[in-house]
Amino acid sequence: MHPAEALIERLALPARDPDLYAQALIHSSWLHEHPDSALGHNERLEFLGDAVVSLAVSDDLYRRHPSDDEGVLSARRAAIVSTPGLARLAVRLELGQFLLLGEGEAQRGGRVRPSLLASAFEALVGAIYLDLGWDAARDWIRERAAEELTADVALTSLKSPKSRLQEHTQRTSGDRPLYRLVEAVGPDHEKHFRIEVEVGGRVLGAGEGTSRRIAETQAAAEALEAIRRERVAAKAARHARPLASEDADAADADAAADDADAASEDAAGNDPSPLAGSDPEPGADTPS
């Protein structure tokens, strides 16, 4: 069974034009290796789907939050239609397993890469829109993103990973994260960037994407997760010490460390809601 047929069956889509869904699953790396096997890759559908997703989410949030101003609505929408947000929706669909990727792209983990998954989700939405129309596409998006659309989250949790990482480093060391370009490959109209972020002299995260901003956002999110893991490990080590060592000085040190933990956790945005830690930058970005 062709991946598109399997996806249509899995999602129970009343598809009328299976070729559209087949194209939505074709990454440019696969077409490069199989130039005679398809009419094109999914980037045109991605372009269209980006607009459809943004309008559907905007429409739903506008109706759902009548007291929110434009800035708050923009933050809510961006948290959903960001690269991490759309990738999360794609993971729910297990979309990665249906994608047609070039051998190299597949070996590099393309099926789980957030930027690639987000693009594929948008391409799929573009196919649904062309095949079934606006109403069907809008309702499908609402259903798939219901968890995010109905979440009542604190506005502070809508800050981008880059903003939260910078706030954390300024609070703890006074420094700023250092973003370093590791690689930029491909033609000018289709560049792929790899960025590393350094905090306190250590590389804590790396990200990839079709623009510097997307790659930097992913790197910042990875760095925040690394900081969170280090905080959890340090806290576990402190609480595992023998009771005999817990003299007054150690207790004071623990209290100070716990205060630092709380500040770190706040900076890292560890909110239990599904929107916590989402990137408020649009998923479709203009390549730098």
Summary of the structure (lengths in Angstrom):
residues: 288
radius of gyration: 21.4
end to end distance: 39.0
largest distance: 74.2
contacts: 937
relative contact order: 0.14
helix: 64%
strand: 9%
